[in-house]
Amino acid sequence: MSTRVRLAGGVITSSSGPFTDQREVAIAYAIVSVGSQDDAVKRATEFLELFQQHLPAWEGGSEVRQIFGPAD
């Protein structure tokens, strides 16, 4: 499962996937160790809140995906 967290028009929203569209291109990525999907979405939201606070006209988003699990 993946979640997209997006900042557009000064508002942060999130939506759950899977997603089939491939319109956007990754410019950068980060691997972050967290305890749950909810924690990862919270981190992505906090990241976008920095843009919201310091660059109010900026729009963009983050996609949260699990790449390792307990069995790994």
C-alpha positions as CSV (number, residue, x, y, z in Angstrom):
1,M,0.0,0.0,0.0
2,S,1.2,3.5,-0.6
3,T,0.0,6.9,0.4
4,R,0.4,10.3,-1.3
5,V,0.7,13.4,0.7
6,R,0.3,16.5,-1.4
7,L,0.5,20.3,-0.9
8,A,-1.5,22.3,-3.3
9,G,-3.2,25.7,-3.0
10,G,-1.9,26.0,0.6
11,V,-3.7,22.8,1.7
12,I,-2.1,19.4,2.6
13,T,-4.1,16.3,1.7
14,S,-3.4,12.6,1.7
15,S,-4.8,9.7,-0.3
16,S,-4.2,6.0,-0.2
17,G,-3.2,3.9,-3.3
18,P,-2.4,1.8,-5.2
19,F,-1.9,4.4,-7.9
20,T,-1.9,3.7,-11.6
21,D,-1.0,7.0,-13.1
22,Q,2.7,7.7,-13.8
23,R,2.4,11.4,-14.7
24,E,4.9,12.6,-12.0
25,V,8.6,12.0,-12.0
26,A,10.6,11.5,-8.8
27,I,13.2,14.3,-8.4
28,A,14.5,13.0,-5.1
29,Y,13.9,10.2,-2.6
30,A,14.6,9.4,1.1
31,I,14.6,6.2,3.0
32,V,13.3,6.7,6.5
33,S,12.9,4.1,9.2
34,V,9.6,4.4,11.1
35,G,7.4,2.1,13.1
36,S,4.3,2.2,10.9
37,Q,2.7,3.5,7.8
38,D,0.9,6.2,9.9
39,D,4.3,7.3,11.3
40,A,5.7,7.6,7.7
41,V,2.7,9.6,6.5
42,K,3.1,11.9,9.6
43,R,6.7,12.5,8.7
44,A,5.8,13.3,5.0
45,T,3.2,15.7,6.2
46,E,5.6,17.4,8.6
47,F,8.1,17.8,5.6
48,L,5.4,19.4,3.5
49,E,4.4,21.7,6.4
50,L,7.9,23.2,6.2
51,F,7.3,24.1,2.5
52,Q,3.9,25.4,3.4
53,Q,5.4,27.7,6.1
54,H,8.5,28.9,4.3
55,L,7.4,28.8,0.6
56,P,3.7,29.3,0.5
57,A,3.4,29.3,-3.3
58,W,5.2,25.9,-3.6
59,E,3.2,22.9,-4.6
60,G,4.4,19.3,-4.6
61,G,4.0,16.0,-2.8
62,S,5.5,12.9,-1.4
63,E,4.6,9.2,-1.9
64,V,5.1,6.9,1.0
65,R,5.9,3.3,0.2
66,Q,7.0,0.4,2.3
67,I,10.2,-1.1,1.0
68,F,11.2,-3.4,3.9
69,G,9.1,-5.4,6.2
70,P,9.5,-7.4,9.4
71,A,10.4,-10.5,7.5
72,D,13.3,-8.7,5.8
